[in-house]
Amino acid sequence: MTHDNETIERQQQQQLITESATAFARRELSPTAVRTGAISRTRWKALSELGLMGMLVPEDLGGLGLKIGDLAPALTALGRPLLREPVVPSCVLAGSLLAGVPSGSRQAHLLEELCGGSLLPAVAWQETYRLDAHHDATTLVGEGDGFLLSGRKILVVPGDEFDGLLITAAMDGRTALVWVSAGASGLSVEKGRAADGGGIATLQFDRVYVHASDVLATDAAELLEEALDLATLAASAELLGLIQGAIEITMDYLRTRKQFNKTIGSFQALQHRAADLFIQQELSAVAVSRAVSDFEAAKDARGRAIAASRAKARLSSSALIVTKEAIQMHGGIGYTDEHDIGLYLKRALTLSAWLGNAAEHRARFARLALGEAA
Amino acid sequence: MSEKQQDWNAMSDEEFRRVVREFFVNHYPEHLRYSPSRRRLSEMRGWYDTLSRHGWVAPAWPAEYGGMGLDPGKLVIFIEEQEAHGVARVPDHGIVMVGPLLIQQGTEEQKRRYLPRILSGEEIWCQGYSEPNAGSDLASLRTEAVLVGDHFVVNGQKTWSTLAQDGTHMFMLVRTNKEARKQEGISFLLVDMKTPGITVRPMRTLSGHEEFCEVFFDDVQVPKDNIVGEIDKGWGVAKALLSFERLFLGSPKLAQSALARLSTLAALAGCDRDPVFRDRFVALQLDVDDLNGLYRRFTSQVRSGERLGPDVSILKVWGTETFSRIGDLIVEVAGGAGMIDGPSPFGGETFDVLSTFYNARPSTIYGGTNEIQRNIIAANVLNLPSA
């Protein structure tokens, strides 16, 4: 009975979160807002008021102490009209790293700011384009009372629009996690552009001085893996929203565009392909919800990793299938920068490749779930 | 001058290949090699002049009109060498479309007036077919031309004109008879883009390039003699070009150069020996090989003077969809670099991961969408009944 009541209570809570995220998305987000490129700090603050930043942060650290199952539907709702603000990179990934490090005053302070929407952190962990490669060439070495950070990180989202960085670095054969503020001496930021127009940066650390209090963890390899898996699943949930949004726009087009004196949606060849898109959407929805419940129920990190890879393998693939087909169905107008549907394709490219594309996650799934021989 | 009278077809294939390769190596500007997207006229002007000086602008035109007069075998070698060296396309609507059309259907005066200026690069052509409400359903076009005395007065709007901002002339379809059935009241006009009343507006594409334009016509006066073929019979003229365009759009060039890019990236990313990659690469390579085979079948048909049938549509479908699959695999192989806009560093080199993927998007849309090509195959090749 208690279990049932808990389930019902949780469902009601999830419904509430989803409804408020949907209302927020309607009120605050639109593909047009994505065009401006820059992150809106006002919207970042508003997202924090929605409870988004602290949703997964434990209650004793000032968060709501909820689970991915509560956050995922909200991310899907926000992904539908496209989301410029880096909720998954800067709140899910950074937030779970911060929540997972040993308690300390630095940690408490950063989490408070993050949950309040006044901090926009970026996580710098990746050093090559491949998910399965080593990312440990950046080093941290002792220097007087503090440490020196040297190395290079790539694909840092969101470009240079961060207040500070969570950086992984090798120290004494382990993975340390340090905090470095934007503008630190010895830090150079080379800003690039992601496919969706958002920022993406290559960071160079030339003996950046790190205070002892900014070394948040000295053995964070497992924490990083766990946080990446959580972010991978969260990105999949956002991709689901993107797929739904792209299909909605495309079906509207099929219902209104006329050629040969007919609405093009009345052509059977296009109807069949529209049906195929719907199948992709529903497969994607079930992949996310299964992965979310597997993730929550998993006994160990391996179980969570398998769940995350399952979702990302499906969603990275389906998002590209759907958005490419959406462009094709729009015809020429879909290829112009003027129509919103192209923004969905670009966002799909970005989110599909970030944290591992479909092929990389299939390979990872094979290694983890099938016990592929090394 | 000597090269202009050369009988290329008398050469052995090996000798011809050597001459062509040397020509590209000696003359083609290094910085324009392996261009991921279409180049503007301003970038290609020097190369156009070089080709023109050597009589190499129009490899496929008969020698009597100033072309190289290559037979299909030699033409394929020419294209292969062009591809292997990474030679970009000059703005070539005049060379590839208007020239062959005028040679086939133009008046003597039109040939005399237009062909030499295509060869010299003095005049650059663009196409005016599609309209906002006449895309796949091209025959429903509404830009109209009314004959008043010695001139047509043209009013309306064209769209998807490739690089029209660089064009000095446009070949276009206009409605000259509103009473007649859709296809029957259309005429084929040649228009000087400097004529008052023409406005060109470039459109930005997904990849951020201004490759296509909208062109507006407001009481534009076009001399009556600028019509190709008879009045109201332009659909037939355009159809001859369209099948030519489908041949051109089905050229293995796109897919071949994409495959070369894929191969380069695989080496840069270090997965060229990976068995999963090799399986997929070879599948695509064979797709391109057989596309080549199909293409040669159709080009020799053209060379021998046969009209192309509706079955040429298979080329465009297979060519562009193979191209698109290669673009997908490039993005996949790139891993995390697949999210970067523009060139990404790979070791000491750079590689633009998304350019092929982006270029593949319009390829299945322009020149008659692949849906329309499939309709043509179903209705006119397989003779399946209409709904």
Interface residues (C-beta under 8 A of the other chain):
Chain A: Q126 T128 Y129 R130 L131 I154 L155 G192 R193 A194 A195 G197 I200 K258 Q259 F260 N261 Q268 A269 L270 L320 K324 I327 Q328 G331 G332 G334 Y335 T336 D337 E338 G342 L345 K346 L349 T350 L351 S352 A353 W354 G356 N357 A358 A359 E360
Chain B: S130 N133 G135 S136 D137 S140 T159 W160 M203 R204 T205 L206 G208 F212 A269 S324 D328 V331 E332 A334 G335 G336 A337 G338 M339 I340 D341 G342 S344 L354 F357 R361 P362 T364 I365 Y366 T369 N370 E371 R374 A387
